[in-house]
Amino acid sequence: MKKDISNLIEEAKKAAGNSKAVYSKFPVGAALLSKTNKVYLGCNIESSSYGLSMCAERVALFKALSENELNFDSIIIYAPKANYCPPCGACRQLLFDYAPDLMVILTDGKNYKLYPLKDLLPEAFEQSQLK
């Protein structure tokens, strides 16, 4: 990891501040670090039709993919109302689809815990199973 984790924590906190968690009141911010050292931020965005809401991790991933970024180092996730908030199952799957070797960093805003994505999604469904 090229970028300092403390800087990434600050980026994720900044992203959480942009959250549109008007229904849950549970803001989340994510900072996705590419292998080229570029950071893509994401925040959760909610809809009154809850199924249309989007998690911070997927927002960050989609922003990166839409700019043709395909190689990722790590993602840091910050939720000010929950210490060490892990990604949901949908986010774990999408992150695995595009970055199976990703390091997931969960933070309480000061301290952090590191998890290889593969540990958070054991026996993941993957592209090879579609053949």
C-alpha positions, 0 to 999 in steps of 0.5 A: 500500500503506497498511500498512508492509511491515516490519510485514507481514513481522513478521505473515508471520513470526508466521503461519509460527510457527503452521505445521503443517508436521509432514511437510515441516518447511517452515513458511510464513506469509502476510499478505494485506492488503486494500484496507481495510487489514485483514490476514489471516494464513495458515500452511501446514497439512499432512496425512498425505495430502499432497494434502489439505495447504493452503498459507499463501497459500490459508489467508489468502485463504480466511479473507478470502473467508469474511469477505466481503473481496473487494478485496486490495492485496498478500500477503507470503510468508515461509518461514524455510527458503527466501529469497524463497519464491514461491507455488506454481501452485495459489496463483497461480491462486487469487490471480489468480481473486480478486485479479488486480492483487495485489502479491506480496511475497517476503521473507527476513525482512528484505529483500523483493522485489515482483512483480505477480501477473500477472508470476508467472502470465503468460497466466493462465486466467481467468473470461472463458475459461469463456464 
